[in-house]
Amino acid sequence: MYKALYLSPMVPSYNIKETVRFFVELFNFKIARDENNYVIIYKDNHLIHILNAGTDIGEMEFYLEVDDIDNLWDNIKDKLEGIEVKAPFDREYGMREFHIIVPHTKTLMFVGQALN
């Protein structure tokens, strides 16, 4: 079985710079990654992903980082009938991920593992 390493909210923002400033100045978060329209901030062992808000700002997203994504995928892939899912794939930013729309919600769940 896999081990869950981190669970991180992904917060959509209409002004990423100001949202990041809120967390940095008030709560002493630090910037881990700063790209054009995507910033990851951290405090202790906790991460928050800040991304551009679109027309569906009410949609929730979160990121579950695990230690063995392929084993997890093998254990759940046959149980996903009727669930919107994108099978595992490698990302340009060094993560292997799969994506799932959590049933009966407007929530996108990212599951990822750092590539070695």
C-alpha positions in Angstrom: 0.0 0.0 0.0 1.1 3.6 -0.6 2.0 6.2 2.0 0.4 9.7 1.8 3.2 12.2 2.1 1.4 15.6 1.8 -2.1 16.9 1.2 -2.1 20.4 -0.2 -5.0 22.7 -1.1 -4.9 24.4 -4.5 -6.3 27.9 -4.2 -7.6 29.7 -7.3 -6.8 33.4 -7.2 -7.8 36.4 -9.4 -4.5 38.1 -8.3 -1.8 35.5 -7.5 0.7 38.2 -6.4 -1.6 39.6 -3.8 -2.8 36.2 -2.6 0.8 35.1 -2.1 1.6 38.4 -0.3 -1.3 37.7 2.1 0.2 34.3 3.2 3.8 35.5 3.2 3.3 38.7 5.1 0.6 37.6 7.6 1.5 33.9 8.1 5.2 33.8 7.3 4.9 31.4 4.4 7.9 31.1 2.1 7.9 30.7 -1.7 8.9 27.3 -2.9 8.1 27.7 -6.6 7.2 30.8 -8.5 6.2 30.5 -12.1 4.1 32.8 -14.3 0.7 31.7 -13.2 1.5 29.2 -10.5 3.1 29.6 -7.0 3.7 27.1 -4.3 4.2 28.4 -0.8 5.1 26.6 2.3 5.3 26.8 6.1 6.9 24.0 8.1 5.7 20.9 6.2 2.6 22.4 4.7 2.1 23.6 1.1 -0.4 25.8 -0.6 -0.6 25.9 -4.4 -1.9 29.3 -5.8 -3.1 29.2 -9.4 -5.0 31.4 -11.7 -8.8 31.5 -11.1 -10.9 31.0 -14.2 -14.6 31.2 -14.8 -15.1 28.2 -12.5 -13.5 29.7 -9.4 -15.9 27.8 -7.2 -14.3 24.5 -8.2 -12.0 23.0 -5.5 -8.7 21.3 -6.2 -6.2 19.6 -4.0 -2.9 17.7 -4.4 -2.1 14.4 -2.7 1.6 13.6 -2.8 2.3 9.9 -2.4 5.4 7.6 -2.2 4.3 4.9 -4.8 1.9 6.3 -7.4 2.2 3.4 -9.8 1.3 0.8 -7.0 -1.6 3.0 -5.9 -2.9 3.3 -9.5 -2.6 -0.5 -10.0 -4.8 -1.0 -6.9 -7.5 1.5 -7.8 -7.7 1.6 -11.6 -10.3 -1.2 -11.9 -12.5 0.6 -9.4 -12.9 3.8 -11.3 -15.8 2.9 -13.6 -18.0 6.0 -14.2 -15.4 8.3 -12.6 -13.7 11.0 -14.7 -10.0 10.2 -14.5 -6.7 10.9 -16.3 -4.3 7.9 -16.1 -0.7 8.5 -14.8 1.6 10.6 -16.8 4.9 12.5 -16.3 4.8 16.3 -15.9 7.5 18.7 -17.1 8.0 20.0 -13.6 9.2 16.6 -12.3 6.1 14.9 -11.0 4.2 11.8 -12.1 0.5 12.4 -11.7 -3.0 11.1 -12.2 -6.1 13.3 -11.9 -9.6 12.4 -10.7 -12.8 14.3 -10.5 -14.2 13.4 -7.0 -17.7 11.9 -7.5 -20.7 14.2 -6.9 -18.5 17.3 -6.4 -16.7 19.9 -8.5 -13.4 18.8 -7.0 -10.3 17.9 -9.0 -7.9 15.7 -7.1 -4.3 15.6 -8.2 -2.3 12.5 -7.1 1.4 12.8 -7.6 4.9 11.5 -6.9 8.2 13.2 -7.5 10.2 11.7 -10.3 13.6 10.5 -9.4 
